[in-house]
Amino acid sequence: MPSDRYLQLTALPPGRFIAKRLGLPESRPLRRYEPGQPALAGPAVIGGDGRMGETVAATLAALGAEIRQVVADEDVKSGALVFDATGIEDSGGLKAVYEFFHETIRSLGPSGRLVVLGTPPELAASRPAAVAQRALEGFVRSAAKELRQGATGQLVYVAPGAEANADSTLRFLLSARSAYVSGQVIRIGAGTKTDPQDWEQPLAGRVAVVTGASRGIGAAIARTLARDGATIVGVDVPAQGEELAEVVNEVGGSSLLLDITEEDAPARLAEQLKERHGGADAVIHNAGVTRDRTVARMSEDEWDLVLAINLTAQERLNEMLVEGGVLREGGRIVTVSSIGGIAGNRGQTNYGASKAGVIGIVETLAPVLADKGQTINAVAPGFIETKMTAAMPLGTREAGRRMNSVAQGGQPVDVAETIAWLASPASGGVNGNVVRVCGQSLIGA
C-alpha cells in the first residue's frame, strides 16, 4: 500500500507550518494501542453533576488515570475530558457543558479524548430534559470537529439503571484502541455483562468466528481478537485457502473453507462449530465484495453477487446460528457495514443497498437477541488503508484520506479494535448500535 506522504510531511514542524499557512488540513500520527502503554496520555479532567459520576471515577481509577476536577497546570496536557451531563434537566442547564469545555478544551493533548455522558432523550424524565439531552448530540459532533492533533470526541447515552454497563465502553473510548472513532453517539442499555478477569485478555476462553478472514480487515480482526484471548475460526472461500491458513496458523486458530452463499453453508458452519467447539461466542460478519458500476450499466450478475455475499448470506447464517442455538448465551454478533451504506456512493447502488441492509439486520435483530441475553452491533468503516483503497486514483484516495476530522485514512486495526470492544463479554449493554470507524468523516450522518 502507498504510504501517506502528506501525513509524514505534516508530522514535522516545517510541514505543519506550511500546511497551517496554506489552510490545509492538519494530520498528526494517531496514538494506537500497544500492550503495556498507559490507557490515557495524560490526566483526566472530569466535570458535570449526574448519575454517572461513580462509574466514571471507578473506570478511570481502574485504568490508573490521574483524575482532576480542574486544569491545574497549563503545561500538562490532559489525556481526557469527561463530562457527566445526565443531570441536565432543561436547555438552560446546557450552559454547564459550555462552561466546562470553554475552560478545559485547550488543555486536551495529542490523541486526547472528549467524552460526554447523557441520558437517551426518549428515556428522559420530562420533555425539557429530553430536549436538552438531544442537544448534546449537536454539541459533541461540533466540538469533535474543533479538536486537533488526533483528539476525538464522543457522546454516550446511558439508560437509567444501566450505569454499570458503561465500563467497557468508557475503557474503549478513553483508550488508544478508539484512535479512528470520533463524533459517534453510542447507546448503552440494559443487558447482561460479564467483566473479564483480565482486561488485557477480555476474550479469553471464547470462540470467535470471522468471515473473510484471509486478508485486509478480516485478517486484522482475527489477529486482534486472538490477541485479546479468543480462539479464532477463520472462514473464507476456497480460493483464499493459502492466505487463510497463514492467518489462522499465526493466531493458533482453525479454518473453514466455505463459500457463504452456498445453500448448505449455514449448516456446514454450524456443524463445525458444534463438533469442534460446542458452539460460538462471537460471530464477526466481515466477508464482502464490491462490483462498482452505475446502476444503468450494472449487470444483473453484479447486483446479485454483491447482495448475496454482503447481505443475504449474513441473514441465513444468523438464522442458523441463533435459532439453532450455536451462538451461546452472552453471544455477540458484530457485522461490518460501511459509510457507503449510510451516505451512499456513486456507482455503488448494489454495495450501498447491501450495507444499508446490514444496518437493517442490526435494527431488527437487536431486540430478538436481547431477549436471549445476546447482542448485535455494526461497525461502519470510512476510508481504511487497504489494497482496495490503494488502487484508487490519487485524487480520490487523497480526498478520502483528508475528508474527516483527523485528516487521514484509518488502518484495518482500527476496525478490528472497535469490533473487539463490541465482541467483549463486558459489552452486554451495547446492543443495536452502528458505530462509524471513519475519523468523523465529513460525509454521511
N, C-alpha and C positions, 0 to 999 in steps of 0.2 A: 504494500500500500504506500502511496506517496506520503511523504512527511508534510506536516503543516508548517511551512516555512514562515508564514505570517505570525503564527504563534511563537515560533522560535525567535523571530526578529523582535516582536514587541515584548518578549520576556526580558530583553536587555534595556538598560536605561536609554541609550540613544534611540532605539526603535520606539520605545514608549513616548519619548519626547516628540519624535516626528509624527507618530500616529495622533497624538493629542493636538499638535499644531494644525494638522490637516483635518481634524474632526473625524478620524477613523475609529472603528470600534476598538475598545481595549480588550485584549485577550491575554490572560495570565494562565500559566500551568495550574491545574486543579490539584488540590490535595486529595489523593485517593488512599483507600485503606491499605495499611501494611500491618501485619501481625506485630503486636507489641507496642505500637505507637499510642500516644495519649489520644483519648477519644476526641477531645477538643484541643484546638491550637492555642487556647488562652482561657482566661477565667470566663465564667458565665454570669451575666448580669440579668437579674430576674425582677419582674415587676407585676403589677396588677393585683386584684383582690377578688378571688373567686374560689371555686371548689377544687381546682386542680393544684393548689399550692403544695400540698403534702406529696402528691405524686411527682411533681416536677422536682422538688427538693430531694426526694428519695432516689429518683433516677440519676440526677446529677451527682449525688453523693456516691452512688454505686459506680458511676463512671470515673470517679476520682477527680471530678472537676472542682475547681475553686469557685465558690458561689459568692456573688456580691450583690448588694442592693443598689449601689450607685457606681458610676465610673470614678474610682478613687484615684487613679493615676493615668493621666492623659498619655503617658509614654508607653503604657502597657496596653496592647491591643486586645480587645475582647474576642473570645472564641465563639460566643453565642449570646444572643439577646432573646430572652424568653418572656413573653407577656401573657398572663392569665386574664383573659377578657370574659371569662364565663360569668362574672358577677355584674357585667354591664346590663342595665335594665331598660335603657332608653337611649335615644340618639344623643342626648346631652352627655351621657356617660362616655361616649366615644372620645371626648376631649382627653381622657386619661391615656388613651392609646397614643394620641398625638404627642402629649407631653412627655411620655416615656421615651418614645423613639426620637423626638426632637432633641432630647438631651443625650441620647446614647448612640445613635446610629453612626456617628462619625468615628466612634471608638471600635467599630467592628473591623477585625483584621482580615487578611487574605484568607479566602475559603472559609469565612465565618458563617455562622448560621443564625438566621432570624426566624423565630417560631412564635406564632400567636395561637393561643388555645381558646376555643369558643364553644358555644352550645349550638347544636343543629337548630336552625331557625324554626323548623316545624315542631320542635320539642321545647321551645322557649315558653316561659310561664305566662307571657302576655303578648299582645300584638306589638306594643312598643319595643319589648325585648326582642321579638323576632326580627323587627326592622333593624335594630341596632346590630344584632348578630349577623344578619345578612350583609350589612355594610362592611363587616370585617373582610369579606372576600375582595371587594374592590380595593380596600386599603392595602392588603397584603400583596396582591398581584402588582399593584403600582409600586409599593415600596421595594419589592424584589427587583423591579426594573431599574431602581435607583442605586442598587448595590454595585460594588466594584470589586476587582481583584478576585473573582471567582466565588464571592459570597452568594448565598442562596436564601430564599425566604419561602415559608410555608404556612398554611393555615390548617389547624387540626380541630375539627369539630368532634367533641366528645359527648356522647349522650349521658344524661344524668344517670348515675348508678354504674357507669362503665369506666369510672376513673382509673381503676386498676388495670384495665385493658390497654391503657395508653403507653405502658412502659416500653414495649418492643418498638413501637412507632417512634417514640421520642429518642430511643437509643439509635435508631436508624437515621433519623433526620438530623440529629446533632452530630453524627459521626462523619468521617470521610467516606463512608460507604455510599452516601447520597450525593456524591460530587456533582452529578449531572441532572439532579432532580431539583427543580425550582418552580415557584409560582403555582404550587399544587394545593388543592383542597382535599384533605383526607378525612374520611368519616369513620369514627370508631363507635361501635355499639356493643350491645350485649353479645356474649359468646363465651364459650369455654376455652380457656387457655391453660397451657402448662409451661411454666418457666423452666428453662433448661438448667441442669446442674452447673454447666459451664457455658457462659455466654459466648465464648470463643468457639464453641462446638455445639451450637443450638440444634443441629440436625442429627446429632449422634444417635445411632440406633434406628434411624428412619430410612425408608426406601423411597427414592425419588426417580420417577420416570421422566426422561427428557426426549422429546421427539425432535428430529432434525439435529441430532447431537454431534454430527461428524465434523462440523466446521463453523467458523464465524461465531455468531451469537450463541448458537446451540452448544458449541464446544466450551465457550466461556461459562455458560450456565452449568454444564456438567462439572467443570473444574471448581467453580465457586461453591456449589452445593457439596461437593466432595470435601473441599477444604473445611466446610462447616460441619463435617461429620457424616454426611449422608452416604448411603450405598446407592450407586448410580446404575440405572438400567437405561442404556442409550439405545435409541431407536432411530433407524434411518433406512432408506431404500437400499436394495442390494448393490446398486452401482456405487454407493459410497462405503461399501464394506471395509475396504482397506483403511480409509481415513477414520471411520468409526472405531475400528479395532485399536488404532493408535490412541485415540482419546480415552476409551474405556480402560485400556491397559494402563495408561498413565495414572488414572484415578482409582484403579483397583475395582472397577465395576464390571458389568456384563453387558452384552449387546444383543439386540434382536434386529435382524434384517427383515424389514417389513414395509411394504407399500401400504400406507394407512388408508388409501382409497379403496383397496380390495374389499370384496364383500365379507370375507372371513377375518379381516384384520382385527376388529374388536375382540372377537372370540379368541384369536391366537394370542393377542397381548394379555388378555385376562387369564388364559390358561398358563402362560409362562409365569406371570406374577404370582398366581396361586401356588403353582408347583414349586417354584424356587424360593419364594419369599413369603408366602402366606398372605399376600396382598401388597398394597402400596400405601404410603403415607402422603405422597405428593405426586401430582401429575402436572408436568410442565408442557403445555402445547406450544412448541416453538416452530415446528415444521411449517414452511410456507414457500410460495413461489410468486414470481411476477411474470406477466406476459403483457407488457405495456403496448398499447396502441389506442388511438382514438376510437370511440365507440362505432363510428361509421366504418372504420377499417378493420375492426376486431373480428376475428373469425369465431365461429361457434365453438370450435375446439379450444381456443384461447380463453374464452369465457368459462367453459365447462371445467377446464383443468384447474384454473385458479380457485373457483368456487368449491370444487371438490376437495382440494387439498387444504385450503385455508379455512374453510368453514364447515362443510358437510361432514368431513372426516372427524372433526372435533365433536360435533353433535353426537355422532354414532359412538365414538369412543367413550364420551361421558356417560351416555345411556348405559353402556355395558358395565363400566367401572363403578358407577354409582348404584344403579339398580341391581347389579349383580353382586354387590357387597364387596367388591375388590378394593375399593377405596375405604380404608379403615376409619374407625372413629377418630375424630380430630384431624381428618384428612384435609389436604389443601389442593385445590386446582388453581393454577396460575396460567393464564393464556397470553400470548403475545399478539396484541392488536397493532396499531400504528397510528401515528398522527394523520396519515393519509385516510384513515377511517373516520377521523373527526373533521378535518378540514377539506379533504379531497385533494386530488392532484390531477392535472390534465393528463390524459392518456392512461388513466388508471381506474376506469369505471369498474372493471372487474375486481381489482385489488381493493379499491375503496369500499365497494359493496361487501366484500368478504371480511374486511377488518372492522367495518361498522357492525356487521353481523356478529362478529366475535364479542363486541360490546353488548349486543343483544343477548348473547348466551349468558354473559355475566349478570345482566339485569334480571333475566327471567329465572336463572338457576340459583341465584344467591338465596332467596327465601326458602327454596326447597332444601338446600344444603344446610341452612341454619337450623332447620328442624332436626337434622341428623347430627348436629354438632360439627359440621364441616364448613369450609369457606371456598369461595371462588372470587378471584380478582383478576384484573388485566393490567398489563403494562403496555404503554403506547410509545414506542421509541420514535424519536425525531431523526435528525441526521446523525447516524452512527458510522464511524470509520470502519468499513468492511470492504471486501473485494468488490461488492456491488457498487458502493458509492465511489470507490477508486476508479471505476470505469466511466464515471460521468464526465461530460465535458468540463473543462477547467472552470468556466464561468458559473455553471450550475453548481459545481462542487463548492466553489468559494462562497456562493450565495447561501447554500445550505449550512456551511460552517458558521457564517457570521450572523445569520438572522435569528439570533437568540441572545439572551441576556448575558451569557458568558462568552459569546463571540468565538465559538469553536465547536467542532464536532465532538460527539461523545465516543466512548470506547465500548466494545462489546461487554467488558466487565461492568460497566455502569448499569446496563440492563440486567446483568446477572446478579448484581448486588441487590437490586430492587426486588427481584424475584426471590432471592434468599430470604429477605425480610418477610415477604408475603407468605412464603412456604414454612416459616417458623412455627413451631407449636405454641409459641408465646403470642402469636398474632391472631388469636381466635376472635378478637373483637373487630378485626378488619375484614369486612365482607361486602362484596358488591361494588368495590372501588375500581376506578380506571385511573391509573397513575401514569402521567406522561413522563418519559425519560428523555427530555429534549432541551435541557438548559433553559427552559422557559422560552420556547420558540415564539417568534412574533406571528406565526401562522396558526390559526385554529383557536379554539376556545381556551 
